[in-house]
Amino acid sequence: MLYLYMALLCLVHGMGEHCERYNKLAQQFNNIGILVFTHDHIGHGKSEGSRVDIKHFQFFVRDCHQHIDLMKSKYEDLPVFLFGHSMGGTIAILVAYERPSLFTNTGVLLSAPAIKASPEIATPTKLFLGKILASIWPHAPMGQLESSSMSRDPEVVKDYETDPLIFHGKIKARFAVQTLQAMERLGNGLPDIRWPFLIQHGDQDKLAEISGSRLMYETAPSEDKTLTVYEGFYHELDKEPGGDGEKTIQELLDWVLQRLPSQ
C-alpha cells in the first residue's frame, strides 16, 4: 500500500503538560514525511482522570502501546520511531523495553529524559517515607515544578504559566512515588538497550538530571547511540530562544531521516 508518509513517530509528552504544546515540532516532522501521533496522558490536558495522578505508572506505558498498535493497524507497512520529553522520556524508554523489535531498525528520540532522580530527592529515607505517605494520603502535596526553569525564553515561561491545560499544582505523593519507581525500573534495564537512540539534554536543566542521560549513554550497549549536550540550555530544548530551539529540532529531523529503513 502506498502512503503519503515514510514513517510514523509516536510523541510522548512530559509531566503536567499536554500534547498540543508539540504542534510546531509535529508539523516539522510532517513536513519531512513523518506522520506524528500523540495523546494526552491520563490526568493530563484534555484526558479524563484526576489531574496528574496515577495508580500505576504502567498505565502510561500501556496507553502508548495501544496507540502504537492502532496506528500500525492503519499504516502497517510504515516503520515507527518514538519521541519522549522529560517524564515522556521515562515512558518512551519503558515502551521500547517491552517491544524492542519495533525500534531496532528505527530508534528512540529523548529530550531531557527523566532517567535518574536527584540524589537529594531519592534518598532511601525519603523514598521509604514517600511510600508510606502515598499509601495513606495519595494526594498529599509535595514539590512543584518551577516554570522559570522550563526555558530561557520569557515568552515560553509566560505561555506555560497561563496555559489552562497545564497542571500548575504541586506533585502528589502517589504520583511522585510511581514516577520514582518507574525510574528505578528504567535504570535496571539500561544494560539491555540495543536499539538506536538520540538523547538531547541542556547542561543547565534543573528539572531532569543530566546525569541520567549520561548514565544511559555510557551503560547502554547499543551500537548506534548519541548524546548531545547543549551548553546553557534549560529543560524544554525545542522552545529555547534565538534560534536555539530550531537547532535542537533540526538535529531530531536529521537523525530520523538518516535512519529511515530502505524502502
Contacts in CASP RR format, 6 or more apart in sequence:
PFRMAT RR
TARGET T0000
AUTHOR 0000-0000-0000
METHOD contacts of the structure
MODEL  1
MLYLYMALLCLVHGMGEHCERYNKLAQQFNNIGILVFTHDHIGHGKSEGS
RVDIKHFQFFVRDCHQHIDLMKSKYEDLPVFLFGHSMGGTIAILVAYERP
SLFTNTGVLLSAPAIKASPEIATPTKLFLGKILASIWPHAPMGQLESSSM
SRDPEVVKDYETDPLIFHGKIKARFAVQTLQAMERLGNGLPDIRWPFLIQ
HGDQDKLAEISGSRLMYETAPSEDKTLTVYEGFYHELDKEPGGDGEKTIQ
ELLDWVLQRLPSQ
1 76 0 8 1.000
1 77 0 8 1.000
3 75 0 8 1.000
3 77 0 8 1.000
3 78 0 8 1.000
4 33 0 8 1.000
4 35 0 8 1.000
5 30 0 8 1.000
5 33 0 8 1.000
5 34 0 8 1.000
5 35 0 8 1.000
5 75 0 8 1.000
5 78 0 8 1.000
6 33 0 8 1.000
6 34 0 8 1.000
6 78 0 8 1.000
6 260 0 8 1.000
6 263 0 8 1.000
7 33 0 8 1.000
7 34 0 8 1.000
7 35 0 8 1.000
7 78 0 8 1.000
7 79 0 8 1.000
7 80 0 8 1.000
7 81 0 8 1.000
7 106 0 8 1.000
7 256 0 8 1.000
7 260 0 8 1.000
7 261 0 8 1.000
8 34 0 8 1.000
8 35 0 8 1.000
8 36 0 8 1.000
8 37 0 8 1.000
8 71 0 8 1.000
8 72 0 8 1.000
8 75 0 8 1.000
8 78 0 8 1.000
8 79 0 8 1.000
8 80 0 8 1.000
8 81 0 8 1.000
9 29 0 8 1.000
9 34 0 8 1.000
9 35 0 8 1.000
9 36 0 8 1.000
9 37 0 8 1.000
9 80 0 8 1.000
9 81 0 8 1.000
9 82 0 8 1.000
9 83 0 8 1.000
9 256 0 8 1.000
10 37 0 8 1.000
10 38 0 8 1.000
10 64 0 8 1.000
10 67 0 8 1.000
10 68 0 8 1.000
10 71 0 8 1.000
10 80 0 8 1.000
10 81 0 8 1.000
10 82 0 8 1.000
10 83 0 8 1.000
10 92 0 8 1.000
10 95 0 8 1.000
11 19 0 8 1.000
11 22 0 8 1.000
11 25 0 8 1.000
11 26 0 8 1.000
11 36 0 8 1.000
11 37 0 8 1.000
11 38 0 8 1.000
11 83 0 8 1.000
11 84 0 8 1.000
12 38 0 8 1.000
12 64 0 8 1.000
12 82 0 8 1.000
12 83 0 8 1.000
12 84 0 8 1.000
12 85 0 8 1.000
12 88 0 8 1.000
12 89 0 8 1.000
12 91 0 8 1.000
12 92 0 8 1.000
12 95 0 8 1.000
13 19 0 8 1.000
13 21 0 8 1.000
13 22 0 8 1.000
13 38 0 8 1.000
13 40 0 8 1.000
13 41 0 8 1.000
13 44 0 8 1.000
13 84 0 8 1.000
13 85 0 8 1.000
13 88 0 8 1.000
14 41 0 8 1.000
14 84 0 8 1.000
14 85 0 8 1.000
14 86 0 8 1.000
14 87 0 8 1.000
14 88 0 8 1.000
14 89 0 8 1.000
15 44 0 8 1.000
15 52 0 8 1.000
15 86 0 8 1.000
15 87 0 8 1.000
15 88 0 8 1.000
15 114 0 8 1.000
15 145 0 8 1.000
15 171 0 8 1.000
15 179 0 8 1.000
16 44 0 8 1.000
16 45 0 8 1.000
16 52 0 8 1.000
16 145 0 8 1.000
16 166 0 8 1.000
16 167 0 8 1.000
17 44 0 8 1.000
17 45 0 8 1.000
17 163 0 8 1.000
17 165 0 8 1.000
17 166 0 8 1.000
17 167 0 8 1.000
18 40 0 8 1.000
18 44 0 8 1.000
18 45 0 8 1.000
18 46 0 8 1.000
18 165 0 8 1.000
18 166 0 8 1.000
19 38 0 8 1.000
19 39 0 8 1.000
19 40 0 8 1.000
19 45 0 8 1.000
20 165 0 8 1.000
21 163 0 8 1.000
22 36 0 8 1.000
22 38 0 8 1.000
22 85 0 8 1.000
22 238 0 8 1.000
24 238 0 8 1.000
25 36 0 8 1.000
25 238 0 8 1.000
25 249 0 8 1.000
25 252 0 8 1.000
26 36 0 8 1.000
26 38 0 8 1.000
28 249 0 8 1.000
28 253 0 8 1.000
29 35 0 8 1.000
29 36 0 8 1.000
29 252 0 8 1.000
29 253 0 8 1.000
29 256 0 8 1.000
30 36 0 8 1.000
32 253 0 8 1.000
32 256 0 8 1.000
32 257 0 8 1.000
34 81 0 8 1.000
34 256 0 8 1.000
35 71 0 8 1.000
35 75 0 8 1.000
35 78 0 8 1.000
37 67 0 8 1.000
37 71 0 8 1.000
38 67 0 8 1.000
39 47 0 8 1.000
39 63 0 8 1.000
39 67 0 8 1.000
40 46 0 8 1.000
40 47 0 8 1.000
41 47 0 8 1.000
41 60 0 8 1.000
41 63 0 8 1.000
41 91 0 8 1.000
42 48 0 8 1.000
42 49 0 8 1.000
42 54 0 8 1.000
42 59 0 8 1.000
42 60 0 8 1.000
42 63 0 8 1.000
43 49 0 8 1.000
43 50 0 8 1.000
43 51 0 8 1.000
43 52 0 8 1.000
43 53 0 8 1.000
43 54 0 8 1.000
44 51 0 8 1.000
44 52 0 8 1.000
44 167 0 8 1.000
45 165 0 8 1.000
45 166 0 8 1.000
45 167 0 8 1.000
46 165 0 8 1.000
50 139 0 8 1.000
51 167 0 8 1.000
52 167 0 8 1.000
52 169 0 8 1.000
52 171 0 8 1.000
52 172 0 8 1.000
52 175 0 8 1.000
53 138 0 8 1.000
53 139 0 8 1.000
53 172 0 8 1.000
53 174 0 8 1.000
53 175 0 8 1.000
54 60 0 8 1.000
54 174 0 8 1.000
54 175 0 8 1.000
54 178 0 8 1.000
55 174 0 8 1.000
55 178 0 8 1.000
56 178 0 8 1.000
57 90 0 8 1.000
57 91 0 8 1.000
57 94 0 8 1.000
57 178 0 8 1.000
57 179 0 8 1.000
57 181 0 8 1.000
57 182 0 8 1.000
58 94 0 8 1.000
60 88 0 8 1.000
60 91 0 8 1.000
61 91 0 8 1.000
61 94 0 8 1.000
61 95 0 8 1.000
61 98 0 8 1.000
64 91 0 8 1.000
64 92 0 8 1.000
64 95 0 8 1.000
65 95 0 8 1.000
65 98 0 8 1.000
65 99 0 8 1.000
68 80 0 8 1.000
68 95 0 8 1.000
68 99 0 8 1.000
68 102 0 8 1.000
71 80 0 8 1.000
72 78 0 8 1.000
72 80 0 8 1.000
79 105 0 8 1.000
79 106 0 8 1.000
79 260 0 8 1.000
79 261 0 8 1.000
80 102 0 8 1.000
80 103 0 8 1.000
80 106 0 8 1.000
81 103 0 8 1.000
81 106 0 8 1.000
81 107 0 8 1.000
81 108 0 8 1.000
81 109 0 8 1.000
81 256 0 8 1.000
81 259 0 8 1.000
82 92 0 8 1.000
82 95 0 8 1.000
82 96 0 8 1.000
82 103 0 8 1.000
82 106 0 8 1.000
82 107 0 8 1.000
82 108 0 8 1.000
82 109 0 8 1.000
83 92 0 8 1.000
83 108 0 8 1.000
83 109 0 8 1.000
83 110 0 8 1.000
83 111 0 8 1.000
83 252 0 8 1.000
84 91 0 8 1.000
84 92 0 8 1.000
84 108 0 8 1.000
84 109 0 8 1.000
84 110 0 8 1.000
84 111 0 8 1.000
84 113 0 8 1.000
85 110 0 8 1.000
85 111 0 8 1.000
85 112 0 8 1.000
85 113 0 8 1.000
85 236 0 8 1.000
86 111 0 8 1.000
86 112 0 8 1.000
86 113 0 8 1.000
86 114 0 8 1.000
86 207 0 8 1.000
86 208 0 8 1.000
86 235 0 8 1.000
87 114 0 8 1.000
87 179 0 8 1.000
88 113 0 8 1.000
88 114 0 8 1.000
89 110 0 8 1.000
89 111 0 8 1.000
89 113 0 8 1.000
89 114 0 8 1.000
89 115 0 8 1.000
90 113 0 8 1.000
90 114 0 8 1.000
90 115 0 8 1.000
90 179 0 8 1.000
90 182 0 8 1.000
90 183 0 8 1.000
90 186 0 8 1.000
91 182 0 8 1.000
92 108 0 8 1.000
92 110 0 8 1.000
92 113 0 8 1.000
93 108 0 8 1.000
93 110 0 8 1.000
93 113 0 8 1.000
93 115 0 8 1.000
93 186 0 8 1.000
93 193 0 8 1.000
93 216 0 8 1.000
94 182 0 8 1.000
94 185 0 8 1.000
94 186 0 8 1.000
96 102 0 8 1.000
96 103 0 8 1.000
96 107 0 8 1.000
96 108 0 8 1.000
96 193 0 8 1.000
96 195 0 8 1.000
97 186 0 8 1.000
97 189 0 8 1.000
97 192 0 8 1.000
97 193 0 8 1.000
100 194 0 8 1.000
100 195 0 8 1.000
103 195 0 8 1.000
103 196 0 8 1.000
104 194 0 8 1.000
104 195 0 8 1.000
105 259 0 8 1.000
105 261 0 8 1.000
106 195 0 8 1.000
106 196 0 8 1.000
106 259 0 8 1.000
106 260 0 8 1.000
106 261 0 8 1.000
107 195 0 8 1.000
107 196 0 8 1.000
107 197 0 8 1.000
107 198 0 8 1.000
107 259 0 8 1.000
108 195 0 8 1.000
108 196 0 8 1.000
108 197 0 8 1.000
108 198 0 8 1.000
109 197 0 8 1.000
109 198 0 8 1.000
109 200 0 8 1.000
109 252 0 8 1.000
109 255 0 8 1.000
109 256 0 8 1.000
110 197 0 8 1.000
110 198 0 8 1.000
110 199 0 8 1.000
110 200 0 8 1.000
110 213 0 8 1.000
111 200 0 8 1.000
111 201 0 8 1.000
111 237 0 8 1.000
111 238 0 8 1.000
111 248 0 8 1.000
111 252 0 8 1.000
112 200 0 8 1.000
112 201 0 8 1.000
112 202 0 8 1.000
112 205 0 8 1.000
112 207 0 8 1.000
112 208 0 8 1.000
112 213 0 8 1.000
112 235 0 8 1.000
112 236 0 8 1.000
112 237 0 8 1.000
113 199 0 8 1.000
113 201 0 8 1.000
113 208 0 8 1.000
113 212 0 8 1.000
113 213 0 8 1.000
113 216 0 8 1.000
114 179 0 8 1.000
114 183 0 8 1.000
114 208 0 8 1.000
114 209 0 8 1.000
115 183 0 8 1.000
115 186 0 8 1.000
115 187 0 8 1.000
115 208 0 8 1.000
115 209 0 8 1.000
115 212 0 8 1.000
115 213 0 8 1.000
115 215 0 8 1.000
115 216 0 8 1.000
116 183 0 8 1.000
116 187 0 8 1.000
116 209 0 8 1.000
116 211 0 8 1.000
116 212 0 8 1.000
116 215 0 8 1.000
117 180 0 8 1.000
117 183 0 8 1.000
117 209 0 8 1.000
118 209 0 8 1.000
121 180 0 8 1.000
122 180 0 8 1.000
127 177 0 8 1.000
127 180 0 8 1.000
130 173 0 8 1.000
130 176 0 8 1.000
130 177 0 8 1.000
131 177 0 8 1.000
133 140 0 8 1.000
133 173 0 8 1.000
134 140 0 8 1.000
134 173 0 8 1.000
134 174 0 8 1.000
134 176 0 8 1.000
134 177 0 8 1.000
134 178 0 8 1.000
137 173 0 8 1.000
138 172 0 8 1.000
138 173 0 8 1.000
138 174 0 8 1.000
139 172 0 8 1.000
139 173 0 8 1.000
139 174 0 8 1.000
140 172 0 8 1.000
140 173 0 8 1.000
141 169 0 8 1.000
141 170 0 8 1.000
141 171 0 8 1.000
141 172 0 8 1.000
141 173 0 8 1.000
142 170 0 8 1.000
142 171 0 8 1.000
142 172 0 8 1.000
142 173 0 8 1.000
142 176 0 8 1.000
143 170 0 8 1.000
143 171 0 8 1.000
143 176 0 8 1.000
144 169 0 8 1.000
144 170 0 8 1.000
144 171 0 8 1.000
145 171 0 8 1.000
145 207 0 8 1.000
146 206 0 8 1.000
146 207 0 8 1.000
147 157 0 8 1.000
147 160 0 8 1.000
147 161 0 8 1.000
147 168 0 8 1.000
148 157 0 8 1.000
149 205 0 8 1.000
149 206 0 8 1.000
149 207 0 8 1.000
149 234 0 8 1.000
149 235 0 8 1.000
150 156 0 8 1.000
150 157 0 8 1.000
150 160 0 8 1.000
150 207 0 8 1.000
150 234 0 8 1.000
150 235 0 8 1.000
150 236 0 8 1.000
150 239 0 8 1.000
151 157 0 8 1.000
151 160 0 8 1.000
151 234 0 8 1.000
151 235 0 8 1.000
151 236 0 8 1.000
151 239 0 8 1.000
151 240 0 8 1.000
151 241 0 8 1.000
152 232 0 8 1.000
152 233 0 8 1.000
152 234 0 8 1.000
152 240 0 8 1.000
152 241 0 8 1.000
153 239 0 8 1.000
153 240 0 8 1.000
153 241 0 8 1.000
153 242 0 8 1.000
156 236 0 8 1.000
156 239 0 8 1.000
156 241 0 8 1.000
160 166 0 8 1.000
161 168 0 8 1.000
187 215 0 8 1.000
190 215 0 8 1.000
190 216 0 8 1.000
190 219 0 8 1.000
190 220 0 8 1.000
191 219 0 8 1.000
191 220 0 8 1.000
191 221 0 8 1.000
192 221 0 8 1.000
193 216 0 8 1.000
193 219 0 8 1.000
193 220 0 8 1.000
193 221 0 8 1.000
193 222 0 8 1.000
194 220 0 8 1.000
194 221 0 8 1.000
194 222 0 8 1.000
194 223 0 8 1.000
195 222 0 8 1.000
196 222 0 8 1.000
196 224 0 8 1.000
196 225 0 8 1.000
196 259 0 8 1.000
197 216 0 8 1.000
197 220 0 8 1.000
197 222 0 8 1.000
197 224 0 8 1.000
197 225 0 8 1.000
197 226 0 8 1.000
198 225 0 8 1.000
198 226 0 8 1.000
198 227 0 8 1.000
198 228 0 8 1.000
198 251 0 8 1.000
198 252 0 8 1.000
198 255 0 8 1.000
199 213 0 8 1.000
199 216 0 8 1.000
199 217 0 8 1.000
199 225 0 8 1.000
199 226 0 8 1.000
199 227 0 8 1.000
199 228 0 8 1.000
200 228 0 8 1.000
200 230 0 8 1.000
200 237 0 8 1.000
200 248 0 8 1.000
200 251 0 8 1.000
200 252 0 8 1.000
201 208 0 8 1.000
201 210 0 8 1.000
201 213 0 8 1.000
201 227 0 8 1.000
201 228 0 8 1.000
201 229 0 8 1.000
201 230 0 8 1.000
201 237 0 8 1.000
202 210 0 8 1.000
202 229 0 8 1.000
202 230 0 8 1.000
202 231 0 8 1.000
202 232 0 8 1.000
202 233 0 8 1.000
202 234 0 8 1.000
202 235 0 8 1.000
202 237 0 8 1.000
203 210 0 8 1.000
203 229 0 8 1.000
203 230 0 8 1.000
203 231 0 8 1.000
203 232 0 8 1.000
203 233 0 8 1.000
204 232 0 8 1.000
204 233 0 8 1.000
204 234 0 8 1.000
205 233 0 8 1.000
205 234 0 8 1.000
205 235 0 8 1.000
206 234 0 8 1.000
206 235 0 8 1.000
207 235 0 8 1.000
208 235 0 8 1.000
210 229 0 8 1.000
213 227 0 8 1.000
213 229 0 8 1.000
214 227 0 8 1.000
216 227 0 8 1.000
217 225 0 8 1.000
217 227 0 8 1.000
224 259 0 8 1.000
226 255 0 8 1.000
228 251 0 8 1.000
230 237 0 8 1.000
230 240 0 8 1.000
230 244 0 8 1.000
230 247 0 8 1.000
230 248 0 8 1.000
233 240 0 8 1.000
233 244 0 8 1.000
233 248 0 8 1.000
234 240 0 8 1.000
237 245 0 8 1.000
237 248 0 8 1.000
238 245 0 8 1.000
238 248 0 8 1.000
238 249 0 8 1.000
239 245 0 8 1.000
240 248 0 8 1.000
END
